[in-house]
Amino acid sequence: MNTIRYFLALFLIVSLPSLFLYWLLVHPFVHFWRGQGIGVTYTSLLTIITASMVGLFSFRHFLLSIDYGTNAALIALGLVFLALAGWMRFAIQKKLSLRVLLGFPEIAPDRFPRALITDGIYARMRHPRYVQFLIALLGYALITNHLAVYLTTALWVPGIYLIVLLEEKELRDHFGDIYQAYCHKVPRFLPKLNRDQNRDDDQMPKPHVISRM
């Protein structure tokens, strides 16, 4: 089990900061990337991300030096979080294609028109993908029980908030009043559970093409 925890922790501390770097490179500079085309954009981004992952891997012994050991209770709790994240991922994937998850509508909106999803799980919260991601991260952190993974997970909280602000600006610019009305009715992260949900769904704007998260 110690070996499994180590390699899972290694994967997380190498990939998670690089993933955050990816989104920071995409959202603030989306207009620049649109002018470069999908091929140049993803070649450039993958090169930067790969270099970042190699750099983090070279510091793996230092980053993973603090290990709190195998804890059965934490592993059990972590599996509960992963089960919840898996259920949410299933609900999200019914609404999102792989192209949308990869960000094609943002980089090449003419080739991949984006639609605003307002039904299903997106009628409960505006950014279920980020909520699902954080729940999964917490589950993995509890299982690995390494300080570096806990810190990385904690840093993703403000990181995701920043990404959401950038993404919502893009959506507001793209969809205008329709997205503003959607924001007024549906919370960002905490799911909407009131009994008036069906009435709100009937009043929800029905546009049409795809918000990624």
Secondary structure, DSSP 8 states (H G I E B T S, - for coil): -HHHHHHHHHHHHHHHHHHHHHHHHHSTTHHHHHTTHHHHHHHHHHHHHHHHHHHHHHTHHHHT--B----HHHHHHHHHHHHHHHHHHHHHHTT--HHHHTTHHHH-TTTS--B---SGGGGT-S-HHHHHHHHHHHHHHHHH-BHHHHHHHHHHHHHHHHHHHHHHHHHHHHHTHHHHHHHHHS-SSS----TTHHHHHHHS----SB---
